[in-house]
Amino acid sequence: MGCLQLKTLSAVLKFIDNLSIYLGKAFGFLVIPIIVLQCIEVVLRYVLNAPTVWIWELCVYLYGVMFVVGGAWVAQEGLHVRTDVLVQKMTKRQLAIIDSFLYPLLAFVFMGVMTKAQILAAVKSIVMQEVSFNAWAPPLYHFKTIIALGFVLILLQLIAHWIRSLFLAIKGVEI
């Protein structure tokens, strides 16, 4: 791999990392309106005896998009679930060799299926202008589209990690 190709690859991987970090942090701030809305609902429900039909559902949707988009940031930081007992004594290169084999077998299969399913669900939701099944009936296609894009971002981040793992496993250096 030439120097220019390596720099280009490194720039693309860095772009994916930065996108995951930026969007993960940005969507992480959704926790603030979720908390505020939940506090309002508690006051309305238990103090004023006037519960809403929309706050709980909106909080679920906001949490869902926050969780999925934040998943790419978690993957970028390497904070996803893994068996630490096994990997804590490994060198970075040994872990990269294992990741080089396991990512295509496990992560890509699972995330590929999930990403495809989320994209299809978002497209279907957009086409039918899907709304929720309650009295409030908010549109759902916005949330489903963001969730599908979040899955795409997680998949891109996993691919970036796999490319780095392959490079470290084969060449012995990090990019």
C-alpha positions as CSV (number, residue, x, y, z in Angstrom):
1,M,0.0,0.0,0.0
2,G,1.5,3.3,-1.1
3,C,2.0,6.3,1.1
4,L,-0.8,8.3,-0.5
5,Q,-3.2,5.4,-0.3
6,L,-2.3,4.9,3.4
7,K,-2.9,8.6,4.1
8,T,-6.2,8.5,2.3
9,L,-7.3,5.4,4.2
10,S,-6.2,6.9,7.5
11,A,-8.1,10.1,6.7
12,V,-11.3,8.1,5.9
13,L,-11.0,6.1,9.1
14,K,-10.4,9.3,11.1
15,F,-13.5,10.9,9.5
16,I,-15.6,7.9,10.5
17,D,-14.2,8.2,14.1
18,N,-14.9,11.9,14.3
19,L,-18.4,11.5,12.9
20,S,-19.1,8.8,15.5
21,I,-17.7,10.9,18.3
22,Y,-19.5,14.1,17.2
23,L,-22.9,12.6,16.7
24,G,-22.6,10.4,19.8
25,K,-21.9,13.4,21.9
26,A,-24.5,15.6,20.2
27,F,-27.3,12.9,20.6
28,G,-26.1,12.3,24.1
29,F,-27.5,15.7,25.0
30,L,-30.9,14.3,24.4
31,V,-30.8,13.1,27.9
32,I,-31.5,16.6,29.1
33,P,-34.9,17.0,27.4
34,I,-35.7,13.4,28.4
35,I,-35.1,14.2,32.1
36,V,-37.0,17.5,31.9
37,L,-39.9,15.9,30.2
38,Q,-40.0,13.0,32.7
39,C,-40.0,15.6,35.6
40,I,-42.8,17.5,34.0
41,E,-44.8,14.2,33.6
42,V,-44.3,13.3,37.2
43,V,-45.6,16.7,38.3
44,L,-48.5,16.6,36.0
45,R,-49.4,13.0,36.8
46,Y,-48.9,12.9,40.6
47,V,-49.3,16.5,41.7
48,L,-51.9,17.9,39.3
49,N,-53.5,14.5,38.5
50,A,-53.3,15.5,34.8
51,P,-51.1,13.0,33.0
52,T,-50.2,13.5,29.3
53,V,-50.6,11.0,26.5
54,W,-47.4,12.1,24.8
55,I,-44.5,12.6,27.2
56,W,-43.7,9.0,28.0
57,E,-43.8,8.0,24.3
58,L,-41.7,10.9,23.2
59,C,-39.1,10.1,25.8
60,V,-38.9,6.5,24.6
61,Y,-38.3,7.7,21.0
62,L,-35.7,10.2,22.1
63,Y,-33.9,7.6,24.2
64,G,-34.0,5.2,21.3
65,V,-32.3,7.5,18.9
66,M,-29.8,8.6,21.5
67,F,-28.9,5.0,22.3
68,V,-28.5,3.9,18.7
69,V,-26.5,6.9,17.5
70,G,-24.4,6.8,20.6
71,G,-23.6,3.1,19.8
72,A,-21.2,4.2,17.1
73,W,-19.3,6.3,19.6
74,V,-19.2,3.4,22.0
75,A,-17.8,1.2,19.2
76,Q,-15.3,3.9,18.3
77,E,-14.1,4.0,21.9
78,G,-14.0,0.2,22.2
79,L,-16.4,0.3,25.1
80,H,-18.8,-2.3,23.8
81,V,-19.3,-5.6,25.6
82,R,-16.4,-8.0,25.4
83,T,-15.0,-10.7,27.7
84,D,-12.3,-8.7,29.5
85,V,-11.0,-11.8,31.3
86,L,-9.8,-13.1,28.0
87,V,-8.5,-9.9,26.4
88,Q,-6.9,-8.1,29.3
89,K,-3.7,-10.2,29.0
90,M,-3.4,-10.0,25.2
91,T,-1.2,-7.6,23.3
92,K,-2.8,-5.2,20.9
93,R,-1.6,-7.2,18.0
94,Q,-3.0,-10.5,19.4
95,L,-6.4,-8.8,20.0
96,A,-6.2,-7.4,16.4
97,I,-5.7,-10.9,15.0
98,I,-8.7,-12.2,16.9
99,D,-10.8,-9.2,15.9
100,S,-9.7,-9.7,12.2
101,F,-11.4,-13.1,12.3
102,L,-14.3,-12.5,14.6
103,Y,-15.6,-9.2,13.2
104,P,-16.6,-10.7,9.8
105,L,-18.1,-13.8,11.5
106,L,-20.0,-12.0,14.3
107,A,-20.2,-8.3,14.2
108,F,-20.7,-7.9,10.5
109,V,-23.3,-10.6,10.2
110,F,-25.3,-9.3,13.1
111,M,-24.9,-5.6,12.2
112,G,-25.4,-6.2,8.5
113,V,-28.7,-7.9,9.1
114,M,-29.8,-5.3,11.7
115,T,-28.8,-2.4,9.5
116,K,-30.6,-3.8,6.5
117,A,-33.7,-4.4,8.6
118,Q,-33.6,-0.9,10.0
119,I,-33.2,0.7,6.5
120,L,-36.1,-1.3,5.2
121,A,-38.2,-0.4,8.2
122,A,-37.4,3.3,7.7
123,V,-38.2,3.3,4.0
124,K,-41.5,1.5,4.7
125,S,-42.3,4.0,7.4
126,I,-41.5,7.0,5.2
127,V,-43.6,5.6,2.3
128,M,-46.6,4.9,4.4
129,Q,-46.1,8.1,6.5
130,E,-46.3,5.9,9.6
131,V,-47.7,7.3,12.8
132,S,-47.9,5.9,16.3
133,F,-50.9,3.8,17.4
134,N,-52.1,6.0,20.2
135,A,-54.3,9.1,20.6
136,W,-51.3,11.4,20.2
137,A,-50.3,9.6,16.9
138,P,-46.9,11.3,16.2
139,P,-45.1,10.5,13.0
140,L,-42.6,7.7,13.5
141,Y,-40.7,7.9,10.2
142,H,-38.4,10.6,11.5
143,F,-37.3,8.4,14.4
144,K,-37.0,5.3,12.3
145,T,-34.9,7.1,9.8
146,I,-32.5,8.4,12.5
147,I,-32.3,4.9,13.9
148,A,-31.5,3.4,10.5
149,L,-28.8,6.0,10.0
150,G,-27.4,5.2,13.5
151,F,-27.1,1.5,12.5
152,V,-25.3,2.6,9.3
153,L,-22.9,4.6,11.4
154,I,-22.3,1.7,13.8
155,L,-21.6,-0.6,10.9
156,L,-19.2,2.0,9.4
157,Q,-17.4,2.3,12.8
158,L,-17.1,-1.5,13.0
159,I,-15.7,-1.7,9.5
160,A,-13.2,1.1,10.5
161,H,-12.1,-1.0,13.5
162,W,-11.8,-4.1,11.4
163,I,-9.6,-2.4,8.9
164,R,-7.4,-1.1,11.7
165,S,-7.3,-4.6,13.2
166,L,-6.3,-6.2,9.9
167,F,-3.6,-3.6,9.4
168,L,-2.2,-4.1,12.9
169,A,-2.5,-7.9,12.6
170,I,-0.7,-8.1,9.2
171,K,1.8,-5.1,9.3
172,G,2.2,-4.8,13.1
173,V,1.6,-1.1,13.1
174,E,-1.5,1.0,14.0
175,I,-3.2,3.4,11.6
